Amino acid sequence: MGAAGTAIVDFGAFPGQSDASVTVSAPGISISSLVEAWILPEATADHSSDEHTVETLTVKADRSTIVANTSFVIRAANTSQLADLSAMNTAQGVDKNGMGGRIYGQWKLGWVWD
């Protein structure tokens, strides 16, 4: 195994956004390395470990973003189709049907590359 660690992905202040990413420092990583990421159920300043367990987030380490001996990017997205609190405000990125997939705050992630 090359390295493993944790990162924080931040969707911003409420009401947040539907997707976010974080760049992970990865000295020694190569273009051919395999990368993986997941939600780590540990509390952050914004969310409890329980929220990490039940939230509708997908997390993916993006292998196409590897910079040799430098870094890679983890992408996260909220897959919920429930209406959020600002569902009536289309100017804030919620569609005309009141559907919103936004989430806010910081979420803890685990990652590994090999």
C-alpha positions as CSV (number, residue, x, y, z in Angstrom):
1,M,0.0,0.0,0.0
2,G,1.3,3.5,-0.9
3,A,-0.5,5.6,1.7
4,A,-3.7,6.1,3.6
5,G,-5.3,9.0,5.4
6,T,-8.2,11.2,6.0
7,A,-9.5,14.4,4.4
8,I,-12.4,16.9,5.0
9,V,-14.7,17.8,2.1
10,D,-16.6,21.0,2.6
11,F,-19.9,21.7,0.9
12,G,-19.9,25.3,2.3
13,A,-22.2,27.2,4.6
14,F,-25.9,26.4,4.7
15,P,-27.7,25.9,2.3
16,G,-24.5,24.4,0.7
17,Q,-24.2,22.8,-2.7
18,S,-24.8,19.5,-4.4
19,D,-21.2,18.6,-5.0
20,A,-17.7,19.4,-3.6
21,S,-14.1,18.1,-3.9
22,V,-10.9,18.1,-2.0
23,T,-7.3,17.7,-3.2
24,V,-5.3,15.2,-1.3
25,S,-1.5,15.6,-1.0
26,A,0.0,12.3,-2.1
27,P,3.8,12.4,-2.4
28,G,5.0,9.2,-4.1
29,I,1.8,8.6,-6.0
30,S,2.1,7.6,-9.7
31,I,-0.1,8.0,-12.6
32,S,-0.8,4.2,-12.5
33,S,-1.7,4.1,-8.8
34,L,-5.1,3.0,-7.8
35,V,-7.1,5.4,-5.5
36,E,-10.1,4.8,-3.3
37,A,-12.2,7.1,-0.9
38,W,-15.1,6.6,1.4
39,I,-17.2,8.4,4.0
40,L,-15.5,8.0,7.4
41,P,-18.1,8.1,10.2
42,E,-16.3,10.5,12.5
43,A,-17.7,13.8,13.7
44,T,-16.7,17.1,12.2
45,A,-17.5,20.6,13.3
46,D,-20.7,20.4,11.3
47,H,-22.0,16.8,11.5
48,S,-22.1,13.9,14.0
49,S,-20.7,10.5,13.2
50,D,-24.3,9.3,13.0
51,E,-25.0,11.8,10.2
52,H,-22.0,10.5,8.4
53,T,-23.5,7.0,8.5
54,V,-26.9,7.9,7.1
55,E,-26.3,10.9,4.7
56,T,-26.9,10.4,1.0
57,L,-23.4,11.1,-0.2
58,T,-21.3,9.4,-2.8
59,V,-17.6,9.7,-2.6
60,K,-15.1,8.9,-5.4
61,A,-11.4,9.2,-5.7
62,D,-10.8,10.5,-9.2
63,R,-8.0,8.6,-10.7
64,S,-7.9,10.9,-13.7
65,T,-6.8,13.8,-11.4
66,I,-3.6,12.1,-10.2
67,V,-0.6,14.4,-10.5
68,A,2.5,12.2,-10.2
69,N,4.3,12.5,-6.8
70,T,1.9,15.2,-5.8
71,S,-1.8,14.7,-5.4
72,F,-5.2,13.4,-6.4
73,V,-8.8,14.7,-6.1
74,I,-11.7,13.2,-4.2
75,R,-15.2,14.2,-5.4
76,A,-18.3,14.0,-3.3
77,A,-22.0,14.5,-4.3
78,N,-25.3,14.4,-2.5
79,T,-27.6,12.0,-4.2
80,S,-30.8,13.0,-2.3
81,Q,-33.8,14.1,-4.3
82,L,-35.6,15.6,-1.4
83,A,-36.6,19.2,-1.4
84,D,-34.4,21.4,0.7
85,L,-35.4,24.4,2.8
86,S,-35.0,26.9,0.0
87,A,-36.9,24.8,-2.5
88,M,-38.9,27.8,-3.6
89,N,-35.9,29.8,-4.6
90,T,-34.8,28.9,-8.1
91,A,-32.1,31.6,-7.9
92,Q,-30.3,29.5,-5.4
93,G,-29.9,26.5,-7.7
94,V,-33.1,24.5,-6.9
95,D,-35.1,23.5,-9.8
96,K,-38.6,24.7,-10.7
97,N,-40.2,21.5,-9.2
98,G,-38.7,22.3,-5.8
99,M,-36.2,19.5,-5.9
100,G,-32.9,20.1,-4.4
101,G,-29.9,18.0,-3.7
102,R,-27.8,20.4,-1.7
103,I,-25.9,19.6,1.5
104,Y,-23.8,21.8,3.7
105,G,-20.8,21.7,5.9
106,Q,-17.8,19.5,6.4
107,W,-17.7,15.7,6.0
108,K,-14.8,13.4,7.0
109,L,-13.4,11.0,4.3
110,G,-11.0,8.2,4.4
111,W,-8.7,7.5,1.4
112,V,-6.0,5.1,0.3
113,W,-3.8,4.8,-2.8
114,D,-1.6,1.9,-3.9
